[in-house]
């Protein structure tokens, strides 16, 4: 069955503009065109869009997603298993965060104060993974975004955030800060 771009966008919960953008950058090309030149998508295209959106939900940049999707079809099942592992890990982090947030009103109701460790336990799942600073420096060490990040570490929390944001805006950010995330 063929689907129009508006139908595809509605199925996926994204905008038509996003579908067009994915086509422009080669992530989701339509299977065909109508006689009037409109994009027409098939079930295989919807499967590919599902993979794109899963990877986006996991925080991967579009360039990385394109690389993953260009792998041979035999690797599709391996990608799905990997996506599942990442989603399970993300769900576990969110569950732990909800539990940590739930402890705040419970502690207040009991009249007790949370320890500093308990207050920041909610962020435990968002700390940089082991080896991330080294990998980031190797991959993006010479970019203005990384320079801003290093400069930010020497400043206060708010000043550093502004410096990192400005560094990303001044550069043609590549790597993890390219789509709004930090390096």
DRENLUM-904366 format. One record per residue: residue in three letters; x, y, z of N, C-alpha, C, CB in turn; residue number from 1. Coordinates in steps of 0.2 Angstrom, whole numbers, plus 5000, padded with zeros to 4 digits. Glycine has a CB too. Layout:
BEGIN
   residuo     nX     nY     nZ    caX    caY    caZ     cX     cY     cZ    cbX    cbY    cbZ   num
       ala      X      Y      Z      X      Y      Z      X      Y      Z      X      Y      Z   NUM
...
***
This chain:
BEGIN
   residuo     nX     nY     nZ    caX    caY    caZ     cX     cY     cZ    cbX    cbY    cbZ   num
       unk   5004   4994   5000   5000   5000   5000   5004   5006   5000   4995   5000   5006     1
       unk   5002   5011   4997   5006   5018   4996   5003   5023   5001   5006   5021   4989     2
       unk   5007   5027   5004   5005   5032   5009   5008   5039   5007   5008   5030   5016     3
       unk   5004   5044   5008   5006   5051   5006   5010   5053   5012   4999   5055   5005     4
       unk   5014   5058   5011   5018   5061   5016   5014   5063   5022   5022   5067   5013     5
       unk   5008   5066   5021   5005   5068   5027   5002   5062   5031   4998   5072   5025     6
       unk   5001   5057   5028   4999   5051   5032   5005   5048   5036   4996   5045   5027     7
       unk   5011   5048   5032   5017   5045   5036   5018   5049   5042   5023   5045   5031     8
       unk   5018   5056   5041   5019   5061   5047   5014   5059   5052   5019   5068   5044     9
       unk   5008   5058   5051   5003   5057   5056   5004   5050   5059   4996   5057   5053    10
       unk   5006   5045   5056   5007   5039   5059   5013   5039   5064   5009   5034   5053    11
       unk   5018   5043   5062   5024   5043   5066   5024   5049   5071   5030   5045   5061    12
       unk   5019   5053   5071   5019   5059   5076   5024   5064   5075   5019   5056   5083    13
       unk   5026   5065   5068   5031   5070   5067   5028   5075   5062   5037   5067   5064    14
       unk   5031   5080   5060   5028   5085   5055   5030   5083   5048   5031   5092   5056    15
       unk   5026   5085   5043   5028   5084   5036   5035   5087   5034   5022   5087   5031    16
       unk   5036   5092   5037   5043   5095   5036   5048   5091   5038   5043   5102   5040    17
       unk   5047   5087   5044   5053   5082   5046   5053   5077   5041   5051   5079   5053    18
       unk   5048   5074   5039   5048   5069   5033   5052   5072   5027   5041   5067   5031    19
       unk   5050   5078   5025   5054   5081   5020   5061   5081   5021   5051   5088   5018    20
       unk   5063   5084   5027   5070   5084   5029   5074   5078   5029   5070   5087   5036    21
       unk   5070   5072   5031   5074   5066   5031   5075   5064   5024   5069   5061   5035    22
       unk   5070   5066   5019   5071   5064   5012   5077   5068   5010   5065   5066   5008    23
       unk   5077   5074   5011   5083   5079   5009   5090   5076   5011   5082   5086   5011    24
       unk   5090   5074   5017   5097   5071   5019   5098   5064   5018   5098   5073   5027    25
       unk   5093   5061   5015   5094   5054   5013   5092   5048   5018   5101   5053   5011    26
       unk   5089   5050   5023   5087   5046   5028   5081   5042   5027   5086   5049   5035    27
       unk   5076   5045   5023   5070   5042   5021   5068   5044   5015   5065   5044   5027    28
       unk   5070   5040   5010   5068   5042   5003   5061   5038   5001   5073   5040   4998    29
       unk   5057   5042   4998   5050   5038   4996   5052   5033   4991   5045   5043   4993    30
       unk   5047   5028   4991   5048   5022   4986   5046   5024   4979   5044   5016   4989    31
       unk   5042   5030   4979   5040   5032   4972   5037   5039   4973   5035   5027   4969    32
       unk   5034   5041   4967   5031   5047   4966   5024   5046   4963   5036   5053   4963    33
       unk   5020   5051   4964   5013   5050   4961   5014   5054   4954   5008   5054   4965    34
       unk   5009   5053   4950   5009   5056   4943   5011   5064   4944   5003   5055   4939    35
       unk   5008   5067   4949   5009   5074   4950   5016   5075   4954   5003   5077   4955    36
       unk   5020   5070   4955   5026   5071   4958   5027   5071   4966   5029   5078   4956    37
       unk   5021   5069   4969   5021   5069   4976   5024   5063   4979   5014   5069   4979    38
       unk   5027   5063   4985   5031   5058   4988   5026   5052   4990   5035   5060   4994    39
       unk   5027   5046   4988   5023   5040   4990   5028   5035   4994   5020   5037   4984    40
       unk   5025   5033   5000   5029   5029   5004   5026   5022   5005   5030   5032   5011    41
       unk   5030   5017   5006   5027   5010   5007   5029   5008   5014   5030   5005   5001    42
       unk   5027   5002   5015   5028   4999   5022   5035   4998   5023   5025   4992   5022    43
       unk   5040   4997   5019   5047   4996   5020   5049   5003   5022   5051   4994   5014    44
       unk   5047   5009   5019   5049   5015   5021   5046   5017   5028   5046   5021   5016    45
       unk   5041   5014   5030   5038   5015   5037   5043   5012   5042   5031   5013   5038    46
       unk   5045   5006   5040   5050   5002   5044   5056   5006   5045   5051   4995   5041    47
       unk   5059   5009   5040   5065   5013   5040   5064   5019   5045   5067   5015   5033    48
       unk   5058   5022   5044   5056   5028   5048   5056   5026   5055   5050   5032   5046    49
       unk   5053   5020   5057   5053   5018   5064   5060   5018   5066   5049   5011   5064    50
       unk   5064   5015   5063   5071   5014   5065   5075   5021   5066   5076   5010   5060    51
       unk   5073   5026   5061   5076   5032   5062   5074   5035   5069   5074   5037   5056    52
       unk   5067   5035   5070   5064   5038   5076   5066   5035   5082   5057   5038   5075    53
       unk   5067   5028   5082   5070   5025   5088   5077   5027   5090   5070   5017   5087    54
       unk   5081   5028   5084   5088   5030   5085   5088   5037   5088   5092   5030   5079    55
       unk   5083   5042   5085   5083   5049   5087   5081   5049   5095   5078   5052   5083    56
       unk   5076   5045   5097   5074   5044   5104   5080   5042   5108   5068   5039   5104    57
       unk   5084   5038   5106   5090   5037   5110   5095   5042   5110   5093   5030   5107    58
       unk   5094   5047   5106   5099   5053   5106   5104   5053   5101   5102   5053   5113    59
       unk   5104   5048   5096   5109   5048   5091   5108   5054   5086   5109   5041   5088    60
       unk   5114   5057   5084   5114   5062   5079   5112   5059   5072   5120   5065   5078    61
       unk   5109   5063   5068   5106   5060   5061   5112   5057   5057   5103   5066   5057    62
       unk   5118   5060   5057   5123   5058   5054   5125   5050   5056   5130   5062   5054    63
       unk   5125   5049   5062   5126   5042   5065   5121   5038   5063   5127   5042   5072    64
       unk   5114   5040   5063   5109   5036   5061   5110   5034   5053   5102   5040   5062    65
       unk   5112   5039   5049   5113   5037   5042   5118   5032   5041   5115   5043   5038    66
       unk   5123   5032   5045   5128   5027   5045   5126   5020   5047   5134   5029   5049    67
       unk   5122   5020   5052   5119   5014   5055   5114   5011   5049   5115   5015   5061    68
       unk   5110   5015   5046   5105   5013   5042   5108   5010   5035   5100   5018   5040    69
       unk   5114   5013   5034   5117   5011   5027   5121   5004   5028   5123   5016   5025    70
       unk   5121   5001   5034   5123   4994   5035   5119   4989   5031   5124   4992   5042    71
       unk   5123   4983   5029   5119   4978   5025   5113   4976   5029   5124   4972   5024    72
       unk   5108   4974   5025   5101   4972   5028   5102   4966   5033   5096   4970   5022    73
       unk   5107   4962   5032   5108   4956   5037   5109   4959   5044   5114   4952   5034    74
       unk   5111   4965   5044   5113   4968   5051   5107   4971   5054   5118   4973   5050    75
       unk   5101   4971   5051   5095   4975   5053   5093   4972   5060   5089   4974   5048    76
       unk   5093   4965   5060   5091   4962   5066   5096   4963   5072   5091   4954   5066    77
       unk   5102   4964   5071   5107   4966   5076   5106   4973   5078   5114   4965   5073    78
       unk   5104   4977   5073   5102   4984   5075   5096   4984   5080   5101   4988   5069    79
       unk   5091   4980   5078   5085   4980   5082   5087   4978   5089   5080   4976   5079    80
       unk   5091   4973   5090   5093   4970   5096   5097   4976   5100   5097   4964   5096    81
       unk   5101   4979   5097   5105   4985   5100   5100   4990   5102   5110   4987   5095    82
       unk   5095   4992   5098   5090   4997   5100   5087   4995   5106   5085   4998   5094    83
       unk   5085   4989   5106   5081   4986   5112   5085   4987   5118   5079   4979   5111    84
       unk   5091   4985   5118   5096   4985   5124   5096   4992   5126   5103   4982   5122    85
       unk   5097   4997   5121   5098   5004   5123   5091   5007   5126   5099   5008   5117    86
       unk   5085   5004   5123   5079   5007   5126   5078   5004   5133   5073   5004   5121    87
       unk   5080   4998   5134   5079   4995   5141   5083   4998   5146   5081   4987   5141    88
       unk   5089   5000   5144   5094   5004   5148   5091   5011   5150   5101   5005   5145    89
       unk   5088   5014   5145   5085   5020   5146   5079   5020   5150   5083   5024   5139    90
       unk   5075   5015   5149   5069   5014   5153   5071   5013   5161   5064   5008   5151    91
       unk   5076   5009   5162   5079   5008   5168   5081   5014   5172   5085   5003   5168    92
       unk   5084   5019   5168   5086   5025   5171   5080   5029   5172   5091   5029   5165    93
       unk   5075   5029   5168   5069   5033   5169   5066   5031   5176   5065   5033   5163    94
       unk   5065   5024   5176   5062   5021   5182   5066   5023   5189   5062   5014   5182    95
       unk   5072   5023   5188   5076   5025   5194   5075   5033   5196   5084   5024   5193    96
       unk   5075   5037   5190   5074   5044   5191   5067   5045   5195   5074   5048   5185    97
       unk   5062   5042   5192   5055   5042   5195   5055   5041   5203   5050   5038   5191    98
       unk   5059   5035   5204   5059   5033   5211   5063   5038   5215   5063   5026   5212    99
       unk   5068   5041   5213   5072   5046   5216   5067   5053   5217   5078   5048   5213   100
       unk   5064   5055   5212   5059   5060   5213   5054   5059   5218   5056   5062   5206   101
       unk   5051   5053   5218   5046   5051   5223   5048   5052   5230   5043   5044   5221   102
       unk   5055   5051   5231   5057   5051   5238   5057   5058   5241   5064   5048   5238   103
       unk   5057   5063   5237   5057   5070   5239   5051   5072   5243   5058   5075   5233   104
       unk   5045   5071   5240   5039   5072   5244   5038   5067   5250   5033   5072   5240   105
       unk   5040   5061   5249   5040   5056   5255   5044   5059   5261   5042   5049   5253   106
       unk   5050   5061   5259   5055   5064   5264   5052   5070   5268   5062   5065   5261   107
       unk   5049   5074   5264   5046   5080   5267   5040   5078   5271   5044   5085   5261   108
       unk   5036   5074   5269   5030   5072   5273   5032   5069   5280   5026   5067   5269   109
       unk   5038   5065   5280   5040   5062   5286   5045   5067   5290   5045   5056   5284   110
       unk   5046   5073   5287   5050   5078   5291   5057   5077   5291   5047   5079   5298   111
       unk   5059   5073   5286   5067   5072   5286   5070   5075   5280   5068   5064   5286   112
       unk   5076   5076   5280   5079   5079   5274   5083   5074   5270   5084   5085   5277   113
       unk   5084   5075   5264   5088   5071   5260   5095   5072   5261   5085   5071   5252   114
       unk   5099   5067   5260   5106   5069   5260   5108   5072   5254   5110   5062   5261   115
       unk   5114   5075   5253   5116   5078   5247   5116   5072   5241   5123   5081   5247   116
       unk   5119   5066   5243   5119   5061   5238   5112   5059   5235   5122   5055   5241   117
       unk   5107   5059   5240   5100   5057   5238   5097   5063   5234   5096   5056   5244   118
       unk   5099   5069   5235   5096   5075   5231   5098   5074   5224   5098   5081   5234   119
       unk   5104   5072   5223   5107   5072   5216   5107   5065   5213   5114   5074   5216   120
       unk   5104   5060   5217   5104   5053   5214   5099   5053   5208   5100   5049   5219   121
       unk   5095   5058   5207   5090   5058   5201   5094   5059   5195   5085   5064   5202   122
       unk   5100   5062   5195   5104   5063   5189   5109   5057   5188   5108   5070   5190   123
       unk   5109   5052   5192   5114   5047   5191   5114   5044   5184   5112   5042   5196   124
       unk   5109   5043   5181   5109   5040   5175   5111   5045   5169   5102   5038   5173   125
       unk   5112   5051   5171   5114   5056   5166   5121   5058   5166   5110   5062   5166   126
       unk   5125   5055   5170   5132   5056   5171   5136   5053   5165   5135   5053   5177   127
       unk   5141   5056   5163   5145   5054   5157   5147   5047   5158   5151   5059   5156   128
       unk   5146   5043   5153   5148   5036   5154   5156   5035   5154   5146   5032   5148   129
       unk   5158   5030   5157   5165   5029   5158   5169   5029   5151   5167   5022   5161   130
       unk   5174   5033   5151   5178   5034   5144   5175   5039   5140   5178   5028   5141   131
       unk   5169   5042   5141   5166   5047   5137   5171   5053   5136   5160   5049   5140   132
       unk   5174   5056   5141   5178   5062   5140   5184   5061   5135   5181   5065   5146   133
       unk   5187   5055   5136   5192   5053   5131   5190   5052   5124   5196   5047   5133   134
       unk   5184   5049   5123   5181   5048   5116   5179   5054   5113   5175   5043   5117   135
       unk   5176   5059   5117   5174   5065   5115   5180   5069   5113   5170   5069   5120   136
       unk   5185   5069   5117   5191   5073   5115   5194   5071   5108   5196   5073   5121   137
       unk   5194   5064   5108   5197   5061   5102   5193   5063   5095   5198   5053   5102   138
       unk   5186   5062   5096   5182   5063   5090   5181   5071   5089   5175   5060   5091   139
       unk   5180   5075   5094   5178   5082   5093   5182   5087   5096   5171   5083   5095   140
       unk   5189   5085   5098   5193   5089   5102   5195   5096   5099   5199   5086   5103   141
       unk   5195   5096   5092   5197   5102   5089   5191   5107   5087   5201   5101   5083   142
       unk   5185   5105   5089   5179   5109   5087   5178   5115   5092   5173   5105   5086   143
       unk   5175   5120   5090   5173   5126   5094   5169   5124   5100   5170   5131   5091   144
       unk   5164   5119   5099   5160   5116   5104   5163   5113   5110   5155   5111   5101   145
       unk   5168   5109   5108   5173   5106   5113   5177   5111   5117   5177   5100   5110   146
       unk   5179   5116   5113   5183   5121   5116   5179   5125   5121   5186   5126   5111   147
       unk   5173   5126   5120   5168   5130   5124   5167   5126   5130   5162   5132   5121   148
       unk   5166   5119   5129   5165   5115   5135   5171   5115   5140   5164   5107   5132   149
       unk   5177   5115   5137   5183   5115   5141   5183   5122   5145   5189   5114   5137   150
       unk   5181   5127   5142   5181   5133   5145   5176   5134   5150   5180   5139   5139   151
       unk   5170   5131   5149   5165   5131   5154   5167   5127   5160   5159   5127   5150   152
       unk   5171   5122   5160   5172   5118   5166   5176   5123   5171   5177   5112   5164   153
       unk   5179   5128   5168   5183   5132   5173   5178   5138   5176   5189   5136   5170   154
       unk   5172   5138   5174   5167   5143   5176   5162   5140   5180   5164   5147   5170   155
       unk   5158   5145   5183   5152   5143   5187   5147   5139   5182   5149   5148   5190   156
       unk   5142   5136   5185   5138   5132   5182   5134   5136   5176   5133   5128   5186   157
       unk   5131   5141   5178   5127   5145   5173   5132   5148   5168   5123   5151   5177   158
       unk   5137   5151   5170   5142   5154   5165   5145   5149   5160   5148   5158   5169   159
       unk   5146   5143   5163   5148   5138   5158   5143   5136   5153   5150   5132   5162   160
       unk   5137   5136   5155   5132   5134   5151   5131   5139   5145   5125   5133   5155   161
       unk   5131   5145   5147   5131   5150   5142   5137   5150   5137   5131   5157   5145   162
       unk   5143   5148   5140   5149   5148   5136   5148   5142   5131   5155   5147   5140   163
       unk   5146   5136   5133   5145   5131   5129   5140   5132   5124   5143   5124   5133   164
       unk   5135   5135   5125   5130   5136   5120   5132   5141   5115   5123   5139   5124   165
       unk   5136   5146   5117   5139   5151   5113   5144   5148   5108   5142   5157   5116   166
       unk   5148   5143   5111   5153   5140   5107   5149   5136   5101   5157   5135   5111   167
       unk   5144   5132   5103   5140   5128   5098   5137   5133   5093   5135   5124   5101   168
       unk   5135   5139   5095   5131   5143   5090   5136   5146   5085   5128   5149   5094   169
       unk   5143   5147   5088   5148   5150   5084   5151   5145   5079   5153   5153   5088   170
       unk   5150   5139   5080   5153   5134   5076   5148   5131   5071   5157   5129   5079   171
       unk   5150   5127   5066   5146   5123   5062   5146   5116   5066   5148   5123   5055   172
       unk   5143   5116   5072   5144   5111   5076   5143   5104   5073   5139   5111   5082   173
       unk   5148   5100   5074   5148   5093   5072   5148   5089   5078   5154   5091   5067   174
       unk   5147   5082   5078   5147   5078   5083   5141   5079   5088   5153   5079   5087   175
       unk   5142   5077   5094   5136   5077   5098   5132   5083   5099   5137   5074   5105   176
       unk   5135   5089   5099   5132   5095   5100   5128   5098   5094   5136   5101   5102   177
       unk   5129   5094   5088   5126   5096   5082   5118   5097   5082   5128   5092   5076   178
       unk   5115   5093   5086   5108   5093   5085   5105   5095   5092   5105   5086   5084   179
       unk   5109   5099   5096   5106   5102   5102   5109   5099   5108   5099   5101   5102   180
       unk   5111   5093   5108   5114   5090   5114   5121   5092   5115   5114   5082   5113   181
       unk   5124   5092   5121   5131   5094   5122   5136   5089   5120   5131   5096   5129   182
       unk   5142   5091   5120   5147   5086   5118   5149   5082   5124   5154   5089   5115   183
***
